[in-house]
Amino acid sequence: MEESQSTAQQFWPTGPEFSYLAGSLAELLDVARREFEHDREVAKASLAAASTILQSEIERHSGARRSRAVGLVGWQITRVRIFIDKNLHRTIHTRDLSAVARRSPAHFSRSFKLTFGEPPHAYVVKRRLEKACRLMMTSPDSLSEIALRVGFSDQAHLCRLFRQAFGQSPASWRREFEVQ
């Protein structure tokens, strides 16, 4: 028992860094718990982010990643996700995201793709589409208003990307998933 405690103490960090990490994980898991019955996509995204944070911290502390290609660490993942979600309504540049993560734009782009499995722009578009879906289900706003609220230039932009992602127009998707 004592041996496993000392191993755990060596592995898990202490201090403010750990508090921030633990708080971020708790917040993500709480979102997943709250949204599980209402919006499974949001719950899945929160669980995936928590999993990614835990995996990166485990690898960072175990020394498993020795190659030069390293993804974002936990605090960077959390800050970048929060920044994206709070700023979906406006243009988000890679330089903005790299500043949030405190990396150069080129290094950030490589690290982001390693962490999330897609480039920053594709991830931002996916988050915009996810928010548009939530708004279409919960808001009476028109598609053009929703498009602008989630950061698309106009309704046509939303429609084109929505059709690419889901294989149907937002209007038909909205009718299909409308709450009765």
C-alpha positions as CSV (number, residue, x, y, z in Angstrom):
1,M,0.0,0.0,0.0
2,E,2.8,2.4,0.9
3,E,4.6,1.7,-2.4
4,S,1.5,2.5,-4.4
5,Q,1.0,5.7,-2.5
6,S,4.6,6.9,-3.1
7,T,4.2,6.0,-6.8
8,A,1.0,8.0,-7.0
9,Q,2.7,10.9,-5.2
10,Q,5.6,10.8,-7.7
11,F,3.2,10.7,-10.7
12,W,0.6,13.3,-9.8
13,P,1.7,16.9,-9.5
14,T,0.8,19.1,-6.6
15,G,0.3,22.8,-6.3
16,P,-1.4,25.4,-8.5
17,E,-0.8,23.5,-11.7
18,F,-2.5,20.4,-10.4
19,S,-5.4,22.5,-9.0
20,Y,-6.0,24.1,-12.4
21,L,-5.8,20.7,-14.1
22,A,-8.2,19.0,-11.6
23,G,-10.6,22.0,-11.8
24,S,-10.6,21.8,-15.6
25,L,-11.2,18.0,-15.6
26,A,-14.0,18.4,-13.0
27,E,-15.6,21.1,-15.1
28,L,-15.5,19.0,-18.3
29,L,-16.9,16.0,-16.5
30,D,-19.6,18.1,-14.9
31,V,-20.6,19.4,-18.3
32,A,-20.7,15.8,-19.6
33,R,-22.9,14.7,-16.7
34,R,-25.3,17.6,-17.1
35,E,-25.6,17.3,-20.9
36,F,-25.7,13.5,-21.2
37,E,-29.5,13.4,-21.4
38,H,-30.0,16.6,-23.4
39,D,-27.1,16.9,-25.8
40,R,-25.0,13.8,-26.2
41,E,-22.7,15.4,-28.7
42,V,-21.7,18.1,-26.1
43,A,-21.3,15.3,-23.5
44,K,-19.1,13.3,-25.8
45,A,-17.0,16.3,-26.6
46,S,-16.5,17.1,-22.9
47,L,-15.5,13.5,-22.2
48,A,-13.1,13.4,-25.2
49,A,-11.5,16.6,-23.9
50,A,-11.2,15.2,-20.4
51,S,-9.7,12.0,-21.8
52,T,-7.2,14.0,-23.9
53,I,-6.1,16.1,-21.0
54,L,-5.7,13.0,-18.8
55,Q,-3.8,11.1,-21.5
56,S,-1.4,14.1,-22.2
57,E,-0.7,14.5,-18.4
58,I,-0.1,10.8,-18.0
59,E,2.3,10.8,-20.9
60,R,4.0,14.0,-19.8
61,H,4.6,12.6,-16.3
62,S,5.5,9.1,-17.3
63,G,8.0,10.3,-20.0
64,A,6.2,8.2,-22.6
65,R,6.5,11.0,-25.2
66,R,10.1,11.3,-26.2
67,S,9.7,12.3,-29.8
68,R,9.8,16.0,-30.9
69,A,6.2,15.8,-32.1
70,V,4.3,16.7,-28.9
71,G,0.6,17.7,-28.7
72,L,-0.8,20.3,-26.5
73,V,-0.7,19.8,-22.7
74,G,-3.8,19.9,-20.5
75,W,-3.9,23.5,-19.6
76,Q,-3.4,24.5,-23.2
77,I,-6.2,22.2,-24.4
78,T,-8.6,23.7,-21.8
79,R,-7.7,27.3,-22.6
80,V,-7.9,26.8,-26.3
81,R,-11.3,25.0,-26.1
82,I,-12.7,27.7,-23.8
83,F,-11.4,30.5,-26.1
84,I,-12.9,28.8,-29.2
85,D,-16.3,28.3,-27.5
86,K,-16.5,31.8,-26.2
87,N,-15.5,33.3,-29.6
88,L,-17.4,31.3,-32.1
89,H,-19.4,34.4,-33.1
90,R,-16.3,36.1,-34.5
91,T,-13.4,35.2,-36.8
92,I,-10.8,33.0,-34.9
93,H,-7.3,33.1,-36.3
94,T,-4.6,30.5,-35.7
95,R,-2.4,33.3,-34.3
96,D,-5.1,34.0,-31.6
97,L,-5.2,30.4,-30.6
98,S,-1.5,30.1,-30.6
99,A,-1.3,33.1,-28.3
100,V,-3.8,31.5,-25.9
101,A,-1.6,28.3,-25.9
102,R,1.6,30.3,-25.7
103,R,3.2,28.7,-28.8
104,S,4.3,29.9,-32.2
105,P,1.6,29.6,-34.8
106,A,3.4,26.9,-36.7
107,H,4.2,24.9,-33.6
108,F,0.7,25.4,-32.3
109,S,-0.9,24.1,-35.6
110,R,1.2,20.9,-35.5
111,S,0.5,20.4,-31.8
112,F,-3.2,21.1,-32.2
113,K,-3.5,18.5,-35.1
114,L,-1.7,15.9,-33.0
115,T,-4.0,16.6,-30.0
116,F,-7.4,16.9,-31.8
117,G,-6.8,14.9,-34.9
118,E,-7.7,17.8,-37.2
119,P,-6.4,21.3,-38.0
120,P,-7.6,24.2,-36.0
121,H,-9.9,25.6,-38.7
122,A,-11.6,22.3,-39.2
123,Y,-12.2,22.0,-35.4
124,V,-13.6,25.5,-35.2
125,V,-16.0,24.8,-38.1
126,K,-17.1,21.6,-36.3
127,R,-17.7,23.5,-33.1
128,R,-19.7,26.1,-35.0
129,L,-21.9,23.4,-36.6
130,E,-22.4,21.8,-33.2
131,K,-23.6,25.1,-31.7
132,A,-25.8,25.8,-34.7
133,C,-27.4,22.4,-34.2
134,R,-28.1,23.2,-30.5
135,L,-29.5,26.6,-31.4
136,M,-31.7,25.1,-34.2
137,M,-33.2,22.7,-31.6
138,T,-33.6,25.3,-28.8
139,S,-34.1,28.6,-30.4
140,P,-36.9,30.0,-32.7
141,D,-34.3,32.2,-34.4
142,S,-34.1,32.0,-38.2
143,L,-31.2,30.2,-39.9
144,S,-29.6,33.4,-41.0
145,E,-29.6,34.7,-37.4
146,I,-28.2,31.4,-36.1
147,A,-25.5,31.5,-38.9
148,L,-24.3,34.9,-37.7
149,R,-24.5,33.9,-34.0
150,V,-22.1,31.0,-34.6
151,G,-19.6,32.9,-36.7
152,F,-20.6,32.0,-40.3
153,S,-20.6,34.9,-42.8
154,D,-24.2,34.2,-43.8
155,Q,-26.9,31.6,-44.1
156,A,-25.5,30.2,-47.4
157,H,-22.1,29.6,-45.7
158,L,-23.9,27.7,-42.9
159,C,-26.0,25.7,-45.4
160,R,-23.0,24.7,-47.5
161,L,-20.9,23.5,-44.6
162,F,-23.9,21.9,-42.9
163,R,-24.7,19.9,-46.0
164,Q,-21.1,18.8,-46.3
165,A,-21.1,17.6,-42.7
166,F,-24.6,16.1,-42.3
167,G,-25.7,15.4,-45.9
168,Q,-28.8,17.5,-45.7
169,S,-29.8,21.2,-45.4
170,P,-30.1,22.8,-42.0
171,A,-33.8,23.5,-42.6
172,S,-34.6,19.8,-43.2
173,W,-32.4,18.8,-40.3
174,R,-34.2,21.2,-38.1
175,R,-37.7,19.9,-39.1
176,E,-36.5,16.3,-38.5
177,F,-35.2,17.0,-35.0
178,E,-37.8,19.6,-34.0
179,V,-39.1,19.0,-30.5
180,Q,-42.8,18.1,-30.7
